Amino acid sequence: MRQFLEFIIRHLVEFPDEVMLSEIPHDSLTIFRLQMRQTDVGRIIGRNGQTIRALRLLLASAAARHGQRVTLDIIE
């Protein structure tokens, strides 16, 4: 899931080399924390939050196939 998320995010932002994605595993929950340049945050969030909502939905459905739960947080 991490490679999938990194692939999508790096194609959405203007400065892909500055994207930092950390993964914090818990029992059945995995938290992905995303850090990037401030100018790219708007690209990830999207208009009215549509892009981040779509990313979270993709992650949730991929994790559900493996019996896990996933969240995605943007760290500013």
N, C-alpha and C positions, 0 to 999 in steps of 0.2 A: 504494500500500500504506500509505503514511503516513496519508492521510486516513481510510482504513478502520480502521486501528489506533487513531487518535485518537478516532474516533466511538465505537468499542466501549468504550474505556477511560473516556471522559468519561461514559458512561452507567452505568458500574459504580461509580464513586467518589462519595463524598459531596460533595467539594469539586472540581468539574471545572475551575474557573478556576486552580487551583494545580498542574495537571498540566503537566509540561514533558517533551516528547518530542524527543530529538535523534537525528539520523540520521548515521551515519558510514559512508560507502561505501568499499569496497575493490574489488578486481578483480571477483570474482563473488560477494562476500559483503557484505551490508549489516547493520550492527549498529545496532539501535534501543536507545537508553538512555532509561529512563523514570524520572523523578523526580516525587514527589508528597508530600503531607502524610503523616507517619508513621502516622496513624490510618487512612489509606486503603490502606496496603500490604497489610494483611490481607484486604481486599476483593479485591484483584487476585490475591493468591496463592491464596486460597480454602482450603477444608478439604482438608488433605493435599496441597495444591498442585494441585488439580484445575483451578482456573480458569486459572492461569498455564500449565499444561500444554496446556489447550485453546486458549489464545491463541497459544502457540508453534506448535501444530499447524496452526491456521488460517493463520498467517503463512507457515509452511514450504510448505504446499500452494499458497498463492497465488503464492509466489515461484517454486516449481517450474514453474508454468505459463509463467513468463517466463524460465526457464533460469537462475535465480539462487538463492542461498542467503541466509537471513535468520536472525538471532538477536535475542532480546529479553532485555535485562538490566535489572534493577531496581536503581537507585542509591539507597542510603539515606543 
